[in-house]
Amino acid sequence: MASNLHVVIVGAGIAGLMTAALLEKANISYQVLEKAKEIKPLGSTMSIGPQVLTIFEQLGLYPEVLAVTKPAGQINFKREDLSPIGTFYTRSPGLDIRGRYGAESRSISRPDLINLLLTFIPAGKIQYNKQVLSTKQDGNKVVIQCSDNSLHVGSILVGADGAYSSVRQNIYQELEHAGTLPKTDATPMSCDFDCLVGVTSPLDSSLFPVCNDQFSDFEIILSDDALYSWWFMPIANNRELISKVALEDKVFNSWYSGRTVLIGDACHKMLPFGGQGANMAILSALELVNLLYDIDEDSQEEISQVFEKYYEARHSAGVAAGVLADVSRYVFLHWIPNWVIQLGTDKMNEYRKQISFLPYVEVKGTFRSKANKPSRRL
Ligand SMILES: Cc1cc2nc3c(=O)[nH]c(=O)nc-3n(C[C@H](O)[C@H](O)[C@H](O)COP(=O)(O)OP(=O)(O)OC[C@H]3O[C@@H](n4cnc5c(N)ncnc54)[C@H](O)[C@@H]3O)c2cc1C
């Protein structure tokens, strides 16, 4: 790996923290700039799939993940009086997800996922109260300016600053100036809904027996006249918090320019219906750090090659996940045969990429996923 490489990550959400955790493991120099004055434990539940679980197993955190998660179950649609409308079987007796892919997806609260990632990152490597305002880059370096007038220099800038990414806005200005920004990237994200998310305090399981269920089944309550739906699911460790999230979606086409690259919601904002946002962020971080581990020098030429390969590997996955989220909205309510669901889950598990510079773990299940090669440095 290039010994003078220094990566500046903007944003301490799941994309930024996963990138930082992997750079820490790869022994590559980095720092994280976060605009908030601390990491706030906001958000509700997310589902992490077998591919992401393999990465946590490689990182030696599998028992910790199991302790704070429940296997994601089926999705039950109900009327307001709780009478059933239908069920979308995403586990046995519908599909044997564990037997086929080695593990079920698992439901985890956003705060628990953030806390797991923080265990890898030395405290001093995340700087808070650092709102990035502008970025400038040339063939040798990128300079980042924050609202407190501090300047930060890196050989690579990773924009992990979410849906309204200021890093994205900065590089899009550059691309527009150069006449290379596609028209689709110049239009704003669509925003159809607002969503309130939260996690309850621990509930009394004698009053709420659903808490004892082995699986985290999703319950979706629909009404004929209300303009909203209720979604809830039991998870392992409960806390009480509500936050508001706008449900936008857009997969951008320009993900990098010069020494700057985007990751997570900064380049692909998903609707939550397909449960893909956090998975996409984690798998993109894996791809990027695997590629960075193998470069010899931090020349613009090598960095451009890394970004191109990263884009090739992840952009189509972003488009597919966006389609899944959209389609899920409409097909959930209709009966679809198990073999069709299995086609979709097979596609999602086509690759089981691992951290190329750590020992590989055995992938269980009868389905044969494609793997990536270990780093050429090993
Ligand atoms: C508060 C919150 C709650 C959420 N709750 C849910 C949920 O319940 N379920 C679900 O499926 N998804 C939820 N999401 C979305 C989900 O976390 C993301 O889709 C996914 O994890 C990808 O994360 P990300 O790191 O790319 O972006 P984000 O999670 O949005 O993280 C971006 C980070 O960048 C920081 N940042 C932004 N601008 C700047 C700047 N200019 N300078 C420095 N730092 C900056 C932000 O403070 C934030 O920490 C939530 C997101 C947030 C922010």
The ligand as an SDF file (V2000), in Angstrom:
LIG
                    3D

 53 58  0  0  0  0  0  0  0  0999 V2000
  -30.5210   10.5710   12.0380 C   0  0  0  0  0  0  0  0  0  0  0  0
  -30.6800    9.4920   11.0170 C   0  0  0  0  0  0  0  0  0  0  0  0
  -31.5950    8.4730   11.2460 C   0  0  0  0  0  0  0  0  0  0  0  0
  -31.7880    7.4730   10.3130 C   0  0  0  0  0  0  0  0  0  0  0  0
  -32.6640    6.4780   10.5860 N   0  0  0  0  0  0  0  0  0  0  0  0
  -32.8270    5.4660    9.7180 C   0  0  0  0  0  0  0  0  0  0  0  0
  -33.7030    4.3950   10.0150 C   0  0  0  0  0  0  0  0  0  0  0  0
  -34.3350    4.3810   11.0450 O   0  0  0  0  0  0  0  0  0  0  0  0
  -33.8210    3.3730    9.1120 N   0  0  0  0  0  0  0  0  0  0  0  0
  -33.1090    3.3650    7.9310 C   0  0  0  0  0  0  0  0  0  0  0  0
  -33.2080    2.4080    7.1450 O   0  0  0  0  0  0  0  0  0  0  0  0
  -32.2600    4.3810    7.6330 N   0  0  0  0  0  0  0  0  0  0  0  0
  -32.1060    5.4220    8.4890 C   0  0  0  0  0  0  0  0  0  0  0  0
  -31.2560    6.4320    8.1910 N   0  0  0  0  0  0  0  0  0  0  0  0
  -30.5210    6.3840    6.9020 C   0  0  0  0  0  0  0  0  0  0  0  0
  -29.3820    5.3960    6.9340 C   0  0  0  0  0  0  0  0  0  0  0  0
  -28.5970    5.5870    8.0870 O   0  0  0  0  0  0  0  0  0  0  0  0
  -28.5640    5.6210    5.6960 C   0  0  0  0  0  0  0  0  0  0  0  0
  -29.3380    5.3640    4.5450 O   0  0  0  0  0  0  0  0  0  0  0  0
  -27.3990    4.6620    5.5250 C   0  0  0  0  0  0  0  0  0  0  0  0
  -26.9460    4.2000    6.7260 O   0  0  0  0  0  0  0  0  0  0  0  0
  -26.2640    5.3380    4.7660 C   0  0  0  0  0  0  0  0  0  0  0  0
  -25.6040    6.2080    5.6470 O   0  0  0  0  0  0  0  0  0  0  0  0
  -24.5810    7.3390    5.2470 P   0  0  0  0  0  0  0  0  0  0  0  0
  -23.4350    7.2020    6.1850 O   0  0  0  0  0  0  0  0  0  0  0  0
  -24.2970    7.3320    3.8030 O   0  0  0  0  0  0  0  0  0  0  0  0
  -25.3790    8.7020    5.5280 O   0  0  0  0  0  0  0  0  0  0  0  0
  -25.9210    9.3200    6.8870 P   0  0  0  0  0  0  0  0  0  0  0  0
  -26.3720    8.2710    7.8020 O   0  0  0  0  0  0  0  0  0  0  0  0
  -26.8920   10.3710    6.4970 O   0  0  0  0  0  0  0  0  0  0  0  0
  -24.6270   10.0240    7.5590 O   0  0  0  0  0  0  0  0  0  0  0  0
  -24.0370   11.2330    7.0520 C   0  0  0  0  0  0  0  0  0  0  0  0
  -23.1800   11.8780    8.1330 C   0  0  0  0  0  0  0  0  0  0  0  0
  -22.5170   13.0040    7.5750 O   0  0  0  0  0  0  0  0  0  0  0  0
  -22.6130   14.1200    8.4430 C   0  0  0  0  0  0  0  0  0  0  0  0
  -22.5440   15.3360    7.6140 N   0  0  0  0  0  0  0  0  0  0  0  0
  -23.4830   15.8040    6.7410 C   0  0  0  0  0  0  0  0  0  0  0  0
  -23.0340   16.9320    6.1360 N   0  0  0  0  0  0  0  0  0  0  0  0
  -21.7960   17.1700    6.6280 C   0  0  0  0  0  0  0  0  0  0  0  0
  -20.8270   18.1930    6.3840 C   0  0  0  0  0  0  0  0  0  0  0  0
  -21.0380   19.1740    5.5140 N   0  0  0  0  0  0  0  0  0  0  0  0
  -19.6630   18.1370    7.0640 N   0  0  0  0  0  0  0  0  0  0  0  0
  -19.4080   17.1490    7.9580 C   0  0  0  0  0  0  0  0  0  0  0  0
  -20.2970   16.1550    8.2290 N   0  0  0  0  0  0  0  0  0  0  0  0
  -21.4730   16.1620    7.5620 C   0  0  0  0  0  0  0  0  0  0  0  0
  -23.9840   13.9110    9.1190 C   0  0  0  0  0  0  0  0  0  0  0  0
  -24.0560   14.6280   10.3490 O   0  0  0  0  0  0  0  0  0  0  0  0
  -24.0060   12.3980    9.3080 C   0  0  0  0  0  0  0  0  0  0  0  0
  -23.3850   12.0130   10.5100 O   0  0  0  0  0  0  0  0  0  0  0  0
  -31.0350    7.4770    9.0950 C   0  0  0  0  0  0  0  0  0  0  0  0
  -30.1010    8.5010    8.8680 C   0  0  0  0  0  0  0  0  0  0  0  0
  -29.9100    9.5030    9.8080 C   0  0  0  0  0  0  0  0  0  0  0  0
  -28.8840   10.6040    9.5580 C   0  0  0  0  0  0  0  0  0  0  0  0
  1  2  1  0
  2  3  1  0
  2 52  2  0
  3  4  2  0
  4  5  1  0
  4 50  1  0
  5  6  2  0
  6  7  1  0
  6 13  1  0
  7  8  2  0
  7  9  1  0
  9 10  1  0
 10 11  2  0
 10 12  1  0
 12 13  2  0
 13 14  1  0
 14 15  1  0
 14 50  1  0
 15 16  1  0
 16 17  1  0
 16 18  1  0
 18 19  1  0
 18 20  1  0
 20 21  1  0
 20 22  1  0
 22 23  1  0
 23 24  1  0
 24 25  2  0
 24 26  1  0
 24 27  1  0
 27 28  1  0
 28 29  2  0
 28 30  1  0
 28 31  1  0
 31 32  1  0
 32 33  1  0
 33 34  1  0
 33 48  1  0
 34 35  1  0
 35 36  1  0
 35 46  1  0
 36 37  1  0
 36 45  1  0
 37 38  2  0
 38 39  1  0
 39 40  1  0
 39 45  2  0
 40 41  1  0
 40 42  2  0
 42 43  1  0
 43 44  2  0
 44 45  1  0
 46 47  1  0
 46 48  1  0
 48 49  1  0
 50 51  2  0
 51 52  1  0
 52 53  1  0
M  END
$$$$
